[in-house]
Amino acid sequence: MKVWLLNDDTWLKVIPLAQQRLETYSDLVPKAAFLFADQLVYPASALVECGVEQEKLPELFRIVQWEMEKPGQWTKDRVHDILNAVAEKEGIKTKTFLGLFFVAMTGEKVSLPLFDSLEFLGRDLTLRRIQYALETLEQNGIALSGKRLKAFEKEYAKQYGRAG
């Protein structure tokens, strides 16, 4: 495990992200644990309570998923640009929109800096967490499927271009 991710180089990247949010260094592991996990556990209500219309949630996650799948370098600036552009195009306040992604990506409403964390997680794990969020919503009857998904894919292509 140390060779894979829990090594000195990794911790040297994580500590600056967490340092301003720590009272003591013993808080580091709990605050940063989401960076080393695969699937986070949170109730669908945590996503629903972020202030976005419930029916819109799967659409927003799909849009971000497709935008992040598009080719390009994976940096915190690119992640920032994608999330801000989607929030703007969809007419959602950035703070509200990012709150949704804090929960889906970190399991918490407040956590380490979002864009830095997503850069650290990488594209694959970020996309996986988006998929987990979609599955969490679907298990609670909030989903895009069938004809509604097909119609949404066409609308997405018009507004954003082809999916990744």
C-alpha positions as CSV (number, residue, x, y, z in Angstrom):
1,M,0.0,0.0,0.0
2,K,2.9,2.4,0.7
3,V,4.3,1.9,-2.7
4,W,0.9,2.5,-4.3
5,L,-0.5,5.7,-2.6
6,L,0.2,5.9,1.1
7,N,3.8,7.1,0.7
8,D,5.8,10.1,1.8
9,D,5.3,11.9,-1.6
10,T,1.6,11.6,-1.3
11,W,1.5,12.9,2.3
12,L,3.6,15.8,1.2
13,K,0.9,16.7,-1.3
14,V,-2.0,16.2,1.1
15,I,-0.6,18.1,4.1
16,P,-0.7,21.5,2.5
17,L,-4.3,20.9,1.4
18,A,-5.3,20.1,4.9
19,Q,-3.0,22.3,7.0
20,Q,-5.3,25.3,7.3
21,R,-8.2,23.1,8.3
22,L,-6.4,21.2,11.0
23,E,-6.4,22.0,14.7
24,T,-3.8,19.3,15.3
25,Y,-2.0,16.9,13.0
26,S,-4.0,14.1,14.5
27,D,-7.0,15.6,12.5
28,L,-5.1,14.9,9.2
29,V,-6.1,11.3,8.6
30,P,-9.8,11.8,9.3
31,K,-10.0,14.9,7.1
32,A,-8.0,13.4,4.3
33,A,-9.5,9.8,4.4
34,F,-11.8,10.4,1.4
35,L,-8.7,10.9,-0.8
36,F,-7.7,7.2,-0.2
37,A,-11.2,5.7,-0.4
38,D,-13.0,4.3,-3.4
39,Q,-16.8,4.5,-2.7
40,L,-17.9,7.0,-0.1
41,V,-20.9,6.3,2.1
42,Y,-23.5,9.1,2.4
43,P,-27.3,9.2,2.1
44,A,-29.0,10.4,-1.0
45,S,-30.6,13.0,1.2
46,A,-27.1,14.6,1.5
47,L,-27.2,15.3,-2.3
48,V,-30.8,16.3,-2.3
49,E,-30.3,18.8,0.6
50,C,-27.7,20.7,-1.4
51,G,-30.3,23.1,-2.8
52,V,-30.7,21.8,-6.4
53,E,-34.0,20.5,-7.7
54,Q,-34.1,16.8,-7.1
55,E,-35.1,15.9,-10.7
56,K,-32.1,18.0,-11.9
57,L,-29.5,16.1,-9.9
58,P,-28.9,13.2,-12.3
59,E,-28.7,15.6,-15.2
60,L,-26.1,17.7,-13.5
61,F,-24.0,14.7,-12.6
62,R,-24.3,13.4,-16.2
63,I,-23.2,16.7,-17.7
64,V,-20.2,16.9,-15.5
65,Q,-19.3,13.3,-16.1
66,W,-19.5,13.8,-19.9
67,E,-17.5,17.1,-19.7
68,M,-14.8,15.5,-17.6
69,E,-14.5,12.5,-20.0
70,K,-13.6,14.9,-22.8
71,P,-9.8,14.8,-23.6
72,G,-7.6,17.3,-21.9
73,Q,-5.0,17.6,-19.1
74,W,-6.4,16.8,-15.6
75,T,-5.6,19.9,-13.5
76,K,-7.4,21.7,-10.7
77,D,-7.8,24.7,-13.1
78,R,-9.5,22.5,-15.7
79,V,-11.8,21.0,-13.1
80,H,-12.6,24.5,-11.8
81,D,-13.4,25.6,-15.4
82,I,-15.6,22.6,-16.1
83,L,-17.6,22.9,-12.8
84,N,-18.0,26.7,-13.1
85,A,-19.0,26.5,-16.8
86,V,-21.7,23.9,-16.1
87,A,-23.1,25.8,-13.1
88,E,-23.3,28.9,-15.3
89,K,-24.9,27.2,-18.3
90,E,-27.4,25.5,-16.1
91,G,-28.3,28.7,-14.2
92,I,-27.2,27.4,-10.8
93,K,-25.4,29.5,-8.2
94,T,-21.8,28.3,-8.1
95,K,-21.8,27.9,-4.3
96,T,-24.9,25.7,-4.5
97,F,-23.5,23.7,-7.4
98,L,-20.1,23.1,-5.8
99,G,-21.9,22.0,-2.5
100,L,-23.3,19.1,-4.5
101,F,-19.9,18.1,-5.6
102,F,-18.4,18.4,-2.2
103,V,-20.8,15.8,-1.0
104,A,-20.3,13.5,-4.0
105,M,-16.5,13.7,-4.0
106,T,-15.7,14.0,-0.3
107,G,-18.7,12.6,1.5
108,E,-19.0,15.9,3.4
109,K,-20.5,19.3,2.9
110,V,-17.3,20.9,4.0
111,S,-13.9,19.4,3.3
112,L,-10.5,20.0,1.8
113,P,-10.3,22.3,-1.2
114,L,-12.5,20.7,-3.9
115,F,-10.5,21.5,-7.0
116,D,-7.2,20.4,-5.4
117,S,-8.8,17.3,-4.1
118,L,-10.2,16.3,-7.5
119,E,-6.8,16.9,-9.1
120,F,-5.3,14.6,-6.5
121,L,-8.0,12.0,-7.0
122,G,-7.4,12.0,-10.7
123,R,-9.9,11.7,-13.6
124,D,-10.7,8.0,-13.2
125,L,-11.6,8.1,-9.5
126,T,-13.5,11.4,-9.9
127,L,-15.6,9.9,-12.7
128,R,-16.1,6.8,-10.6
129,R,-17.4,9.0,-7.7
130,I,-19.8,10.7,-10.1
131,Q,-21.1,7.3,-11.1
132,Y,-21.5,6.3,-7.5
133,A,-23.5,9.5,-6.9
134,L,-25.7,8.6,-9.9
135,E,-26.2,5.1,-8.5
136,T,-27.0,6.5,-5.0
137,L,-29.7,8.7,-6.5
138,E,-31.0,5.9,-8.7
139,Q,-31.4,3.6,-5.6
140,N,-33.6,6.3,-4.2
141,G,-35.8,6.7,-7.3
142,I,-34.0,9.8,-8.7
143,A,-32.7,8.7,-12.1
144,L,-32.4,9.4,-15.8
145,S,-33.3,6.4,-17.8
146,G,-35.0,5.2,-21.0
147,K,-36.6,7.9,-23.2
148,R,-35.8,10.6,-20.7
149,L,-32.1,9.8,-20.9
150,K,-32.1,9.7,-24.7
151,A,-33.9,13.1,-24.9
152,F,-31.4,14.5,-22.4
153,E,-28.4,13.2,-24.4
154,K,-29.7,15.0,-27.4
155,E,-30.2,18.2,-25.4
156,Y,-26.7,17.9,-24.0
157,A,-25.2,17.5,-27.4
158,K,-26.9,20.7,-28.6
159,Q,-25.7,22.7,-25.6
160,Y,-22.3,21.2,-24.9
161,G,-21.2,19.3,-28.0
162,R,-20.5,15.6,-28.0
163,A,-20.1,13.6,-24.9
164,G,-16.6,12.5,-23.9
